[in-house]
Amino acid sequence: MIPPHSNEVNDVKRITTNSYGPGAKIVMLLAHGAGAPMDSNFMNLLADALEKQGIAVVRFEFPYMTLRRADGKKRPPDRMPVLLEAFRREVEWFRQELPSDCVLVVAGKSMGGRVASLLASEEGSGAAIDAVICYGYPFHPPGKPDRWRTDHLPGVCCPLMMVQGTRDPFGKPDEIKARGAIAGVSRWCWLEGGNHDFQPLAKQPEQQADLIELAARASRQFLDSVLVASS
Protein backbone atom coordinates (compact mmCIF):
# COMPACT_ATOMS: atom_id res chain seq x y z
CA MET A 1 0.00 0.00 0.00
CA ILE A 2 1.28 3.48 -0.89
CA PRO A 3 1.87 5.61 2.24
CA PRO A 4 -0.24 8.74 2.90
CA HIS A 5 2.12 11.38 1.51
CA SER A 6 1.50 10.57 -2.13
CA ASN A 7 0.47 12.47 -5.22
CA GLU A 8 -0.04 11.87 -8.89
CA VAL A 9 1.15 14.05 -11.77
CA ASN A 10 0.97 13.00 -15.42
CA ASP A 11 -0.20 9.51 -14.40
CA VAL A 12 2.95 8.96 -12.32
CA LYS A 13 2.34 8.19 -8.65
CA ARG A 14 4.90 9.55 -6.23
CA ILE A 15 5.59 9.40 -2.52
CA THR A 16 7.09 12.50 -0.90
CA THR A 17 8.50 12.90 2.59
CA ASN A 18 7.16 15.60 4.92
CA SER A 19 9.90 18.15 4.23
CA TYR A 20 9.31 18.22 0.49
CA GLY A 21 8.10 21.63 -0.63
CA PRO A 22 9.25 25.08 -1.78
CA GLY A 23 11.54 25.47 1.23
CA ALA A 24 13.48 22.24 0.71
CA LYS A 25 17.22 22.80 0.28
CA ILE A 26 17.97 19.28 -0.95
CA VAL A 27 15.54 17.09 -2.90
CA MET A 28 16.36 13.51 -3.83
CA LEU A 29 14.56 11.65 -6.61
CA LEU A 30 14.87 8.06 -5.39
CA ALA A 31 14.23 5.17 -7.79
CA HIS A 32 13.47 1.59 -6.79
CA GLY A 33 15.36 -1.56 -7.75
CA ALA A 34 14.38 -4.21 -10.28
CA GLY A 35 12.24 -6.44 -8.10
CA ALA A 36 10.68 -4.34 -5.34
CA PRO A 37 8.39 -1.28 -5.61
CA MET A 38 8.90 2.24 -4.31
CA ASP A 39 7.14 1.41 -1.01
CA SER A 40 9.13 -1.72 -0.13
CA ASN A 41 10.41 -2.00 3.43
CA PHE A 42 13.93 -1.03 2.32
CA MET A 43 12.70 2.04 0.45
CA ASN A 44 10.51 3.12 3.36
CA LEU A 45 13.38 2.79 5.83
CA LEU A 46 15.78 4.65 3.55
CA ALA A 47 13.37 7.49 2.79
CA ASP A 48 12.62 7.95 6.50
CA ALA A 49 16.31 7.93 7.41
CA LEU A 50 17.14 10.48 4.70
CA GLU A 51 14.26 12.69 5.85
CA LYS A 52 15.76 12.73 9.36
CA GLN A 53 18.97 14.04 7.79
CA GLY A 54 17.14 16.96 6.18
CA ILE A 55 16.91 15.46 2.70
CA ALA A 56 13.46 15.68 1.13
CA VAL A 57 12.79 12.45 -0.76
CA VAL A 58 10.52 11.87 -3.75
CA ARG A 59 9.91 8.29 -4.81
CA PHE A 60 8.41 7.23 -8.13
CA GLU A 61 7.97 4.02 -10.11
CA PHE A 62 9.12 2.94 -13.54
CA PRO A 63 6.38 1.98 -16.05
CA TYR A 64 6.67 -1.80 -15.56
CA MET A 65 6.24 -1.44 -11.80
CA THR A 66 3.24 0.85 -12.27
CA LEU A 67 1.62 -1.88 -14.37
CA ARG A 68 2.48 -4.49 -11.77
CA ARG A 69 0.83 -2.37 -9.08
CA ALA A 70 -2.28 -2.04 -11.25
CA ASP A 71 -2.80 -5.70 -12.15
CA GLY A 72 -0.63 -7.61 -9.68
CA LYS A 73 1.31 -9.41 -12.41
CA LYS A 74 5.08 -9.62 -12.03
CA ARG A 75 7.01 -8.54 -15.09
CA PRO A 76 10.68 -7.87 -15.86
CA PRO A 77 12.03 -4.33 -15.87
CA ASP A 78 11.55 -2.16 -18.93
CA ARG A 79 14.45 -1.89 -21.35
CA MET A 80 17.03 0.72 -20.41
CA PRO A 81 15.83 3.43 -22.88
CA VAL A 82 12.37 3.28 -21.28
CA LEU A 83 13.81 3.44 -17.76
CA LEU A 84 15.99 6.39 -18.71
CA GLU A 85 13.11 8.27 -20.29
CA ALA A 86 10.95 7.78 -17.21
CA PHE A 87 13.70 9.08 -14.90
CA ARG A 88 14.46 11.93 -17.31
CA ARG A 89 10.85 13.10 -17.19
CA GLU A 90 10.99 13.16 -13.40
CA VAL A 91 14.16 15.25 -13.41
CA GLU A 92 12.77 17.70 -15.96
CA TRP A 93 9.50 18.14 -14.08
CA PHE A 94 11.09 18.67 -10.67
CA ARG A 95 13.85 20.92 -11.97
CA GLN A 96 11.15 23.25 -13.27
CA GLU A 97 9.13 23.05 -10.05
CA LEU A 98 11.97 23.56 -7.56
CA PRO A 99 13.83 26.81 -6.81
CA SER A 100 17.03 27.22 -8.79
CA ASP A 101 19.15 27.06 -5.62
CA CYS A 102 17.69 23.71 -4.54
CA VAL A 103 20.15 20.83 -4.82
CA LEU A 104 18.55 18.11 -6.96
CA VAL A 105 19.93 14.62 -6.37
CA VAL A 106 19.19 11.57 -8.51
CA ALA A 107 19.53 8.33 -6.61
CA GLY A 108 18.38 4.77 -6.60
CA LYS A 109 18.51 1.32 -5.11
CA SER A 110 20.44 -1.17 -7.27
CA MET A 111 18.97 -0.89 -10.79
CA GLY A 112 17.51 2.50 -9.91
CA GLY A 113 20.98 3.75 -9.02
CA ARG A 114 22.38 2.45 -12.27
CA VAL A 115 19.69 4.31 -14.21
CA ALA A 116 20.41 7.46 -12.19
CA SER A 117 24.11 7.29 -12.99
CA LEU A 118 23.46 6.61 -16.68
CA LEU A 119 21.13 9.60 -16.81
CA ALA A 120 23.77 11.79 -15.17
CA SER A 121 26.31 10.69 -17.78
CA GLU A 122 24.20 11.99 -20.66
CA GLU A 123 25.38 15.11 -22.43
CA GLY A 124 23.79 18.23 -20.98
CA SER A 125 22.56 16.59 -17.79
CA GLY A 126 24.79 18.78 -15.62
CA ALA A 127 22.38 21.69 -15.94
CA ALA A 128 19.67 19.74 -14.10
CA ILE A 129 21.42 17.27 -11.78
CA ASP A 130 23.64 18.30 -8.87
CA ALA A 131 24.65 14.92 -7.42
CA VAL A 132 24.15 11.16 -7.75
CA ILE A 133 23.94 8.55 -4.98
CA CYS A 134 23.73 4.82 -5.68
CA TYR A 135 22.59 2.48 -2.91
CA GLY A 136 23.76 -1.07 -3.61
CA TYR A 137 25.05 -0.42 -7.12
CA PRO A 138 24.90 -3.53 -9.36
CA PHE A 139 28.53 -3.43 -10.49
CA HIS A 140 28.12 -6.87 -12.07
CA PRO A 141 25.56 -9.71 -12.00
CA PRO A 142 26.10 -12.02 -9.00
CA GLY A 143 28.70 -14.65 -9.81
CA LYS A 144 29.76 -12.87 -13.01
CA PRO A 145 32.54 -10.46 -12.02
CA ASP A 146 33.69 -10.27 -15.64
CA ARG A 147 30.60 -8.29 -16.68
CA TRP A 148 31.16 -4.87 -15.16
CA ARG A 149 28.68 -2.02 -15.57
CA THR A 150 31.01 0.91 -15.03
CA ASP A 151 31.99 2.12 -18.50
CA HIS A 152 29.70 5.17 -18.29
CA LEU A 153 30.78 6.32 -14.83
CA PRO A 154 33.69 8.55 -15.99
CA GLY A 155 31.13 10.59 -17.91
CA VAL A 156 28.90 11.36 -14.91
CA CYS A 157 28.40 15.13 -14.85
CA CYS A 158 28.47 15.72 -11.10
CA PRO A 159 29.67 14.31 -7.77
CA LEU A 160 28.79 10.62 -7.37
CA MET A 161 28.72 8.52 -4.20
CA MET A 162 28.46 4.75 -3.96
CA VAL A 163 26.92 3.24 -0.80
CA GLN A 164 27.62 -0.48 -0.72
CA GLY A 165 27.39 -3.37 1.73
CA THR A 166 30.62 -5.31 2.14
CA ARG A 167 28.75 -8.59 1.44
CA ASP A 168 26.91 -7.36 -1.65
CA PRO A 169 27.17 -10.07 -4.35
CA PHE A 170 26.76 -7.35 -6.99
CA GLY A 171 30.14 -5.87 -6.03
CA LYS A 172 32.33 -6.65 -3.02
CA PRO A 173 35.25 -4.56 -1.73
CA ASP A 174 37.96 -6.99 -2.85
CA GLU A 175 36.53 -7.15 -6.38
CA ILE A 176 36.36 -3.39 -6.65
CA LYS A 177 39.81 -2.92 -5.12
CA ALA A 178 41.25 -5.37 -7.66
CA ARG A 179 40.01 -3.16 -10.49
CA GLY A 180 41.74 -0.10 -9.10
CA ALA A 181 40.19 3.34 -8.85
CA ILE A 182 36.86 3.60 -10.66
CA ALA A 183 36.81 6.90 -12.50
CA GLY A 184 33.77 9.03 -11.85
CA VAL A 185 33.16 7.92 -8.26
CA SER A 186 33.74 10.83 -5.86
CA ARG A 187 33.10 9.02 -2.59
CA TRP A 188 32.59 5.51 -1.23
CA CYS A 189 30.59 4.45 1.82
CA TRP A 190 31.06 0.82 2.84
CA LEU A 191 28.52 -0.67 5.25
CA GLU A 192 30.30 -3.40 7.20
CA GLY A 193 28.55 -6.76 6.93
CA GLY A 194 25.72 -5.42 4.79
CA ASN A 195 24.30 -7.43 1.91
CA HIS A 196 22.54 -6.02 -1.18
CA ASP A 197 19.70 -4.77 1.04
CA PHE A 198 22.09 -3.56 3.77
CA GLN A 199 21.07 -6.49 5.97
CA PRO A 200 23.97 -7.25 8.36
CA LEU A 201 25.18 -10.62 9.59
CA ALA A 202 23.12 -12.22 12.36
CA LYS A 203 26.09 -12.02 14.73
CA GLN A 204 26.43 -8.26 14.31
CA PRO A 205 24.91 -5.95 16.92
CA GLU A 206 23.48 -3.74 14.18
CA GLN A 207 20.16 -4.29 12.43
CA GLN A 208 19.27 -3.39 8.84
CA ALA A 209 17.77 -0.10 10.02
CA ASP A 210 21.08 0.81 11.69
CA LEU A 211 23.07 0.35 8.47
CA ILE A 212 20.45 2.34 6.57
CA GLU A 213 20.80 5.13 9.15
CA LEU A 214 24.57 5.08 8.54
CA ALA A 215 23.91 5.29 4.80
CA ALA A 216 21.63 8.29 5.31
CA ARG A 217 24.16 10.12 7.48
CA ALA A 218 26.90 9.49 4.93
CA SER A 219 24.57 10.77 2.21
CA ARG A 220 24.00 14.02 4.10
CA GLN A 221 27.73 14.51 4.68
CA PHE A 222 28.36 13.95 0.99
CA LEU A 223 25.62 16.38 -0.04
CA ASP A 224 26.88 19.00 2.42
CA SER A 225 30.16 18.94 0.49
CA VAL A 226 28.18 19.41 -2.73
CA LEU A 227 26.39 22.40 -1.19
CA VAL A 228 29.69 23.96 -0.13
CA ALA A 229 31.21 23.45 -3.56
CA SER A 230 28.21 25.04 -5.29
CA SER A 231 27.99 28.08 -2.98
N, C-alpha and C positions, 0 to 999 in steps of 0.2 A: 504493500500500500504506500502511495506517495505521501510523505509528511505534509503537515498543514501549510507551510510556507512555500506554496507552489503557484505558478502562473503559467499561462499559455500565450505565446505570441507566434503568429504565422504557423499554427498547427504544431509547434514544438513545445512540449511540456518542460518546465524547468523547476528546480527547487533552489530557493535562495535562503541563505542564512539571515539572521535578524539584522545584522549590521549593513546588509546591502541597501544602498540608496545613494542619493546625491552627495552625501557627506563622506562616503567611503573613500579612503586614501589608497587602498589596495583591493583590487577585485580579481579573484581567480576563477577562470572558466575551467571546471574540473570534469574531465571525461572519464567514463567507466571503462572497464576492461572488456575482453571478448565475451566472457561467459556470464557475468553478473550485471544487473541493471544499476542505474544511478542511485537507487535507494537500498543497495545491499548493506549488510552489517558493516563491512569494511568502509564503504563510502560514507555511511552515516557517522561512524566513529571519526573518520578523517576530517569530514566537513566540520563536525563539532569541535574537534581539537584545533583546527585552523581558525575557526571563529573566535576561540578563546585567545588566540594570538593576535587578534585584530585584523584578520584577513577575511574579507567578505567573500563567500563562496557561492558560485552559481553552478549548479549541475544540470546537465542536459543529456539526452539520449540520441544515439545514432539511429538512422531509419530502421534498421533491422530489429533493434531492440524495442522501438516504438511499436512495430508490428507484433512482436512477441507479447508485449504488454496488452495489446488489443485482443489478440485471439488465443494467447496461451501456448502457441506452437513455437518450439525451439527452432532456431535457424542459425546458420553460420553468419559471421560478420559480413557486412557489405564489402565489396572490393575497395581497395585503397582510394581510388579517385572519388568514390561516393562518400567515404569517411572524411576525406579531406574537404570536400565541398560542404559537408554538413558543419564541420568545425569552422571553416572559413566564414560561413554565414553567421555563425554565432559571434565570431570576432568582429566582423563588420558591423553587426547590429549594436553590440555593446560599446564598441569604440565611438559610435555616433551618439549613443545615449549618455555615456559617462563624461565627466569634465575632462578637459585636456590634460590636467595635471594628475589625474588618477593613474596609478600604475596598473596596467592590465597584464595579468599573468595567464599563460595557457599551460595547463597541466593535465595529467591523466594517470590513471592506474594501468600499468602494463600496456596493452594495446593502445589505450587512450593517450598514454604518454608518448608512445611512438608516433601517433598521428600528430600530437602537439608539436613534437620536435621536427617532423617533416614539414608541417605548415610553417614553422618558424624558419625553415631553411629555404623557403620559396623567395624568389626575387621580389623585393618591395615590401616584404612582411615587416621589416623593421619600423615602418611608420606606424604600425598598429600594435605590435607586441613588444612588451618591455622585458619580459623574462619568461623562462620555461622551467618547469619542475616536473620530473618524471618519477613516479612512485612505483618501484618494481619494474624497471625497464626490461623488456624482453630482448636482451642482447643477442640471444640465439635460442632456437627451440631446445627444450630439455633433451639432453643426450646427444645434441648435434653442435658441438662447439666449433665446428668448421663453417657454420652458416651464420656469420655475424651480420647484424643489422645496424651498422655504424657508419656506413659510407657517407651519409648525408650530414652527419653531425658537424664536420668542420664548416659547413655552410650556414649553421644556425646564426641568426641575425643578432642575437642578444645573449645576455648571461643565461647559462643553463646549469641546473643542478640535478644530479642523480641521487635518489634516495633508495638504497638497496639493502635487503636483508643479506646477512653473510651466508645463509643457507639457500638462497634463491637458485633453483635449478636453471633459471633463465640467464644466469650470469653471476658466478661466484668470484670472490676477491682474487683467488689465485689465478683464475682464468683471465681476468681483466688485467692483473699485474703482469702476466706473461706476455700480453700484447703490447705492453708499454703504455705511455700516455695516450689517451684517446682525445684527439684534437676536437675542440668545440665544447668540451665539458669544463665549466668554470669551477665547480665545487662538487665534492662527493660527501655523502652522509651514509655511513655504514651502520646498520642496526644489528648489533651483535646477537647471533642466534636466530634472527628472523628468517622466515621462509618467504615465499612469494607474496603472502598476505600479511607479512610482518608478525606471524605467529611464532613466539619463541619456543625453545625446547622446554619440555615438561619440568626439567630439573632447575630451570632458571627461576629466580624470584619474580621476574617481570611477567606481566600478562600482555596479550596483544595490544590492549588499550594503552599500556605504558610505552611500548615501542612506537605506537602511532603518535602519542604525545611528544615523544622525542623527535619524531619526523616533523611534526608541526612546529616545534620550537626551532629546529634547524631551518625550516622553511622561512620563518620570520626573520631569523638572523641573516639569511641569504638575501631576502628581499629588502631588509634594512640597508644592506650594502648597495643594492640597486638604487634605492631612494637617494642615498648619499651621492652616488656617482651621477645621478641625473639632476641633482639640485645645483 
